[in-house]
Amino acid sequence: MLRCCWCCSVSRAVTKGLLLHLGCEVTTVSSREECLRVVSEDHRLVIMDMCVSGVDSYDIAVQVQDRFTKRYERPLIVALTGNTDKLTKENCMRVGMDGVIVKPVSIDKMRTVLSDLLEHRVLF
């Protein structure tokens, strides 16, 4: 079972439903502080919504990474965004995120993304 932490999203109910349907165990959080408090080595994936007003998802991603000494020990960190511009993808790569999922997300798209992430540990 894939244990995911879903951080900072207005649309988290939809994404949580997709992940649960795919057999994932999902932890949802509603603030930066809560995300940093609950993310642990038990989580294999952290999905960050990049479109939440007033939240610096890039900074949260860096702080999550800083909590783990070795890259392979930390959960994969993936951005969820409606932005298809090159700058968003470049910024995600710059801060060490492992991939970007572009909204809207279907069950088939989520299944493919999770499979690719777990196999290759990167989605760029």
C-alpha positions in Angstrom: 0.0 0.0 0.0 1.3 3.5 -0.9 1.1 5.9 2.0 0.6 9.5 0.7 0.5 12.9 2.4 -1.6 15.4 0.6 -0.6 19.0 1.5 -2.4 22.3 1.3 -5.2 21.9 -1.2 -8.7 23.2 -1.7 -9.3 20.3 -4.1 -7.9 17.7 -1.7 -11.2 15.8 -1.4 -11.1 14.9 -5.2 -7.4 13.9 -5.2 -7.9 12.0 -1.9 -10.8 10.1 -3.5 -8.6 9.2 -6.5 -5.8 8.0 -4.3 -8.1 6.0 -2.0 -9.7 4.4 -5.1 -6.2 3.3 -6.2 -5.6 1.6 -2.8 -3.4 4.3 -1.2 -3.5 5.2 2.5 -3.9 9.0 2.5 -3.1 11.6 5.1 -4.4 15.1 4.4 -3.3 18.3 5.9 -4.5 21.8 5.7 -1.5 24.0 6.7 2.2 24.3 6.2 2.8 23.6 9.9 0.6 20.5 9.9 2.4 19.2 6.7 5.8 19.6 8.3 4.7 18.0 11.5 3.1 14.9 10.0 5.3 14.0 7.1 7.5 11.1 8.1 9.5 8.2 6.6 6.3 6.2 6.6 5.0 8.4 3.7 6.2 7.4 0.3 4.7 10.4 -1.5 3.9 14.0 -0.7 1.6 15.8 -3.2 1.8 19.6 -3.0 -0.9 21.8 -4.5 1.0 24.7 -6.1 -2.0 26.9 -6.6 -3.0 27.7 -3.0 -3.0 31.4 -2.4 -0.6 32.5 0.4 1.2 29.2 0.6 4.8 28.8 -0.6 4.8 25.2 -1.7 8.4 25.4 -2.9 9.5 26.4 0.6 7.5 23.5 2.1 9.1 21.1 -0.3 12.6 22.2 0.6 11.8 21.9 4.3 10.4 18.4 3.9 13.6 17.4 2.1 15.8 19.0 4.8 14.2 16.6 7.4 15.8 13.6 5.7 19.6 12.9 5.6 19.5 10.8 2.5 17.4 11.4 -0.6 16.2 7.8 -0.8 14.9 8.0 2.8 12.5 10.8 2.1 9.1 10.6 0.5 8.8 11.6 -3.2 7.5 15.1 -3.5 5.2 16.0 -6.4 3.6 19.2 -7.4 -0.1 19.3 -8.5 -0.8 22.3 -10.6 -3.1 23.8 -13.2 -0.1 25.7 -14.7 1.4 24.2 -17.8 4.1 26.8 -18.2 7.8 25.9 -18.3 8.7 28.1 -15.3 6.5 26.1 -12.9 8.2 22.9 -13.9 11.7 24.5 -13.7 11.0 25.9 -10.3 9.8 22.5 -9.1 13.0 20.9 -10.4 15.1 23.7 -8.9 13.8 23.0 -5.3 14.3 19.2 -5.7 10.7 18.0 -6.3 10.4 14.7 -8.1 7.7 15.5 -10.5 4.7 17.6 -11.6 1.1 16.5 -12.1 -1.0 18.8 -14.3 -4.7 19.2 -13.4 -7.2 18.0 -14.2 -6.3 14.5 -13.0 -8.3 11.4 -13.9 -8.1 8.0 -12.2 -6.1 6.7 -15.2 -3.7 9.6 -15.1 -3.1 9.2 -11.4 -2.5 5.5 -11.8 0.1 6.1 -14.5 1.8 8.9 -12.5 2.0 6.8 -9.3 3.4 3.8 -11.3 6.0 5.9 -13.0 7.0 7.6 -9.8 7.5 4.4 -7.9 9.4 2.7 -10.7 11.7 5.6 -11.6 11.6 7.9 -8.5 11.2 10.9 -10.8 8.5 12.3 -13.1 10.1 15.0 -15.4 
